[in-house]
Each structure stands twice: as C-alpha cells, then as structure tokens.
Amino acid sequence: MFADNGAWIIEAQGLLTNTASGGGSVGVNRRFLADDSIIGGGFWYDVNESPNGNVFQQTVFSLELLQDDWSFRANGHLPVGPEVRNVANQSVLGPGGNVQFQNNNLLAGNTTTFRFDETAMRGIEIEIARSVGDWSGEVFVGYYNFQGKIGGSIDGIKGGVRGYVTPRIAGNITIADDPIFGTNVYGGFTWFLGGTGGNAPQTIEDKLTIPVERNHQVVINDSQTFINNLVILTDPGTNQPITVTHINDTGAGGTGTFEDPFGALPGTQLTDIAYVHSNTLFTNQDYALNPNQRFLGEGNNNNHLVDTNEIGVVNLPAVNGIGAPRPVIQAPNGQFALNSAANTEISNINIDNSGPGLRAGIFADAGNVNEGGGLGVVDEM
C-alpha cells in the first residue's frame, strides 16, 4: 500500500515445514523513500509448531536499508509466552557406583533423570546483500546470535541466494553454520500480492513492494538435561539412614560431618559408623565405641562394605585416599586405645602403645566384638 514518500507493507502468511509442522505470521512494515535509498522498519508476530508438537511464539523487530545494488538488514527476535517446553523425561536406575558422603549421611546417585526440552531462543541477525546484475535475485551473507534460557548461546554465519521465480513467487535457499545446529541448508517459497510487474525490480521505487526478508520461524533449540537424584541410603536392619561420624587429625574442633570432621578422637558417638580417615595420627587419645557401632579406618587399600536397602552392598567412599596409610593411634591417653562395646567392629587401625605406663590396644568385655574385617596390623609395642 503506497503512502506519502513510501509504502506500507502488511503481511499475513501461513507456514508448513518439511516435518509437517504448521505456523503463521502477521506484521506491518513502513518504508520511506529517501533519494536513492529506502529505509524501512517493521514489527511482526510469528507462531510456530515444533516437530514435537509444542507451540512457540515470538515478536520480531526489523530494520532495512535498500539501495540499487546493496541491501542491509537487521532483525531482533524476542520470544513471548512460555520459552521452555518439556518434551519428555526418562528416569534410569543407576548401578549405585556414585556413593558419596553428605553431612553424617551416606548417599548414592541412584536415579538419573534425562530431561528433554525445547527452548525458544532470542537474538539478532544481520546481513548484507548484493544484487546480481539484471537477474531477479541477490546473494547475501550474514551473522546471527541467539540465546536461550537453557542451552546456552550460539554465534553463527549464513549465506545464500534469493529472488523472484515469477512476478508473484519469491524463492530462497540459505546455508547456515553454528556450533549447536551445525551446518544446515534450508529454503522456501513465498507467494505474495503486489509486485513489480516483472521478474526483478527495475528502479529503487520498485523495491518499495518487495517482501521483507527475515526468519519467519521461531528458533528452537533441543536440549537435554541430566538430573542426578541423590537418595539417602538406609540400613536393612533398622530401615533408618546409615549415619557416619568423620574423624581426621586436623586438630581440635569439628562437628563430625564429612564437610567438618572431628579434628581428634571425640567422645562416644551415637552414629552407626565412626570413620577415621587415612594418613592420620592420633597421639595420647582414645575412643569408646557405642554398642552396635563400627570403628573403621580408611586406607591400606582396604574396602569397608556397607549393606543398604536401596542399592545393596556398597563400599564406603574414599576421603583422604584408600591407598594411603591406615590411621594410627599412638601412645593412647588411657589404658586402652579403643574400648569396645556389644556388637561392635574395629577394623583397619594401627595402634602404637609405645610410651611409659601400662597400655593395651583394645579392651573388650562384651560379647560379639569383631576385630576382623581388615583389621590388619595392630602394633602393641
């Protein structure tokens, strides 16, 4: 529609892709004739259906500078409505190998969820085009950048050719390349009302009614997210969480959690396991076990097995290193380095009883005390 010193372009169209997905767009563009150039700008609304059946919408702002031989175009894309649509979720039960400590608990990445989403991307695209002689077309090169709420940002380049097939039908073919979508070749045909009465614009005024060149489709990125669902492991005998006290030799203080271990042998703890980290030394200290407790030393390539409801028998994870030297209690503070209780286990600890006075390694006056399970060397010097 011609106006003073230019024209209005009003556009409405439908879209059908090679994946049988539909869509459409509507918009308006105002062009001004300025000597030997045309300056234009427009606003557009697009709606597309993805191959997975999700519907996305976007608004597009367009700018253009058209001359006899050269054309410059820029478009800004802004999704509206929901930008992320879930396609599917798939949960896979893991082998239980990802066992880890957290606070005083033992956890495992038992289930991994694969989340598949489609994301509408916002961004810009710019191009420069050169008319090809008297042929009804132009060649173009351009750059684009798009970002999504998930899936990151992409920078890409494009190039191609477009032009009139008939006075009422325009065609285009584009090659684009970027790190996410890779190299793609795409194209299409546009049938429109109006035109120049020939296969190509003959004057700058003829370009007032040529189609506005822009991407009519919402840019959609497929993304896959891995969600590791950690579960707290429980004891088959009690159905309660397996609890662990962590002990290092970093000095006084600490709360006994994995993140903040006791820095010395503490008083009696009520957890299922007292876990003494490898390559540690405790001088003039001792420990009294709680009934049904395991006092386990890390190191010396010794694995400690723990039975769980969720994933069966697992190894306690390494902290200072399973191949490092086992912990040492040297010159215990009391008569005994370790005082056991009913139904307890002491394993993989070196006890050095050197020093003045009468000292022994382990005191056990209750039944069902297990000193196996990889106790290794107990030095009583």
NORHU-V386030 format. One record per residue. N is the residue number from 1. RES is the residue in one small letter. PHI is phi in whole degrees, 0 to 359 (* if undefined). OMEGA is omega in whole degrees, 0 to 359 (NA if undefined). Layout:
# NORHU-V386030
{{N,RES,PHI,OMEGA} {N,RES,PHI,OMEGA}}
This chain:
# NORHU-V386030
{{1,m,*,183} {2,f,283,178} {3,a,222,178} {4,d,302,175} {5,n,59,178} {6,g,162,182} {7,a,202,171} {8,w,257,174} {9,i,250,177} {10,i,250,189} {11,e,233,170} {12,a,216,183} {13,q,207,173} {14,g,255,185} {15,l,221,174} {16,l,224,183} {17,t,267,179} {18,n,288,175} {19,t,261,179} {20,a,67,175} {21,s,269,183} {22,g,256,178} {23,g,177,179} {24,g,190,180} {25,s,207,176} {26,v,214,181} {27,g,185,180} {28,v,221,180} {29,n,224,179} {30,r,248,179} {31,r,244,179} {32,f,243,177} {33,l,270,182} {34,a,230,182} {35,d,55,183} {36,d,260,180} {37,s,223,173} {38,i,236,176} {39,i,248,183} {40,g,222,176} {41,g,205,183} {42,g,209,179} {43,f,227,187} {44,w,222,175} {45,y,233,181} {46,d,238,173} {47,v,225,183} {48,n,226,171} {49,e,257,180} {50,s,280,176} {51,p,302,179} {52,n,267,176} {53,g,90,176} {54,n,279,181} {55,v,253,179} {56,f,237,180} {57,q,230,176} {58,q,207,167} {59,t,251,182} {60,v,229,174} {61,f,251,185} {62,s,237,173} {63,l,230,181} {64,e,208,173} {65,l,228,184} {66,l,249,177} {67,q,231,183} {68,d,303,186} {69,d,251,186} {70,w,239,175} {71,s,222,178} {72,f,235,184} {73,r,223,175} {74,a,215,179} {75,n,224,175} {76,g,245,185} {77,h,249,180} {78,l,225,179} {79,p,296,174} {80,v,234,184} {81,g,78,180} {82,p,301,181} {83,e,267,181} {84,v,240,178} {85,r,236,178} {86,n,282,178} {87,v,263,182} {88,a,196,172} {89,n,234,178} {90,q,226,180} {91,s,257,181} {92,v,236,177} {93,l,286,184} {94,g,277,182} {95,p,283,180} {96,g,86,181} {97,g,286,183} {98,n,270,179} {99,v,270,184} {100,q,209,177} {101,f,265,171} {102,q,208,187} {103,n,55,177} {104,n,256,183} {105,n,252,174} {106,l,248,185} {107,l,237,175} {108,a,218,173} {109,g,281,190} {110,n,283,184} {111,t,232,174} {112,t,249,179} {113,t,256,175} {114,f,262,181} {115,r,254,181} {116,f,252,182} {117,d,230,168} {118,e,243,185} {119,t,231,172} {120,a,285,186} {121,m,252,175} {122,r,260,180} {123,g,170,182} {124,i,228,171} {125,e,217,179} {126,i,227,179} {127,e,206,171} {128,i,233,185} {129,a,232,180} {130,r,233,176} {131,s,297,182} {132,v,253,176} {133,g,51,177} {134,d,268,180} {135,w,287,187} {136,s,281,181} {137,g,190,177} {138,e,208,172} {139,v,255,185} {140,f,213,171} {141,v,226,182} {142,g,199,180} {143,y,228,175} {144,y,216,174} {145,n,222,179} {146,f,227,178} {147,q,228,176} {148,g,238,178} {149,k,297,170} {150,i,228,178} {151,g,100,173} {152,g,82,185} {153,s,240,179} {154,i,230,170} {155,d,241,182} {156,g,216,176} {157,i,236,180} {158,k,214,177} {159,g,197,180} {160,g,173,182} {161,v,219,177} {162,r,214,178} {163,g,171,181} {164,y,278,169} {165,v,268,171} {166,t,222,178} {167,p,299,181} {168,r,244,183} {169,i,232,175} {170,a,248,178} {171,g,234,179} {172,n,207,172} {173,i,219,186} {174,t,228,171} {175,i,246,181} {176,a,233,180} {177,d,216,176} {178,d,202,186} {179,p,292,183} {180,i,270,184} {181,f,271,180} {182,g,73,179} {183,t,264,182} {184,n,228,174} {185,v,242,180} {186,y,214,181} {187,g,191,180} {188,g,180,180} {189,f,233,178} {190,t,233,173} {191,w,259,186} {192,f,219,175} {193,l,274,182} {194,g,90,179} {195,g,126,186} {196,t,258,181} {197,g,83,179} {198,g,208,184} {199,n,278,179} {200,a,200,174} {201,p,299,180} {202,q,259,180} {203,t,226,179} {204,i,295,178} {205,e,296,179} {206,d,298,182} {207,k,285,178} {208,l,297,186} {209,t,246,178} {210,i,287,182} {211,p,298,172} {212,v,284,182} {213,e,269,179} {214,r,198,178} {215,n,274,182} {216,h,279,182} {217,q,261,173} {218,v,290,178} {219,v,284,185} {220,i,240,178} {221,n,252,173} {222,d,275,180} {223,s,226,179} {224,q,230,182} {225,t,245,178} {226,f,256,180} {227,i,245,181} {228,n,268,182} {229,n,271,179} {230,l,279,177} {231,v,238,176} {232,i,280,182} {233,l,279,183} {234,t,240,182} {235,d,277,179} {236,p,298,181} {237,g,283,185} {238,t,246,186} {239,n,60,177} {240,q,254,178} {241,p,304,175} {242,i,285,184} {243,t,250,185} {244,v,226,169} {245,t,262,181} {246,h,259,183} {247,i,230,177} {248,n,235,179} {249,d,236,185} {250,t,276,179} {251,g,108,184} {252,a,294,177} {253,g,101,182} {254,g,94,182} {255,t,245,178} {256,g,89,176} {257,t,276,176} {258,f,299,182} {259,e,285,183} {260,d,219,185} {261,p,292,171} {262,f,300,180} {263,g,271,178} {264,a,206,178} {265,l,297,185} {266,p,272,169} {267,g,291,183} {268,t,306,179} {269,q,251,184} {270,l,262,181} {271,t,281,180} {272,d,292,185} {273,i,229,166} {274,a,257,189} {275,y,252,183} {276,v,263,186} {277,h,291,183} {278,s,290,177} {279,n,57,180} {280,t,235,182} {281,l,225,181} {282,f,236,184} {283,t,256,180} {284,n,55,179} {285,q,226,176} {286,d,210,182} {287,y,214,177} {288,a,249,183} {289,l,287,171} {290,n,271,176} {291,p,307,179} {292,n,69,182} {293,q,258,174} {294,r,252,177} {295,f,251,191} {296,l,240,176} {297,g,258,176} {298,e,277,172} {299,g,115,178} {300,n,58,179} {301,n,58,181} {302,n,257,177} {303,n,263,176} {304,h,254,183} {305,l,268,179} {306,v,228,179} {307,d,272,183} {308,t,229,174} {309,n,292,193} {310,e,280,187} {311,i,225,177} {312,g,77,184} {313,v,277,180} {314,v,229,173} {315,n,271,171} {316,l,296,181} {317,p,294,176} {318,a,283,175} {319,v,242,176} {320,n,276,179} {321,g,126,183} {322,i,291,179} {323,g,271,180} {324,a,282,179} {325,p,299,178} {326,r,292,181} {327,p,293,182} {328,v,233,168} {329,i,257,188} {330,q,245,178} {331,a,48,185} {332,p,308,182} {333,n,290,180} {334,g,260,179} {335,q,291,181} {336,f,235,175} {337,a,289,182} {338,l,228,177} {339,n,248,185} {340,s,276,176} {341,a,215,183} {342,a,295,175} {343,n,57,180} {344,t,243,177} {345,e,226,175} {346,i,238,188} {347,s,212,168} {348,n,65,179} {349,i,234,169} {350,n,267,178} {351,i,242,180} {352,d,251,184} {353,n,267,180} {354,s,293,180} {355,g,122,183} {356,p,290,176} {357,g,90,181} {358,l,273,179} {359,r,225,175} {360,a,231,183} {361,g,278,186} {362,i,230,175} {363,f,258,180} {364,a,221,176} {365,d,240,179} {366,a,242,181} {367,g,287,174} {368,n,59,174} {369,v,257,183} {370,n,256,176} {371,e,252,177} {372,g,266,176} {373,g,64,178} {374,g,88,178} {375,l,301,177} {376,g,70,186} {377,v,271,169} {378,v,244,184} {379,d,271,175} {380,e,244,186} {381,m,252,NA}}
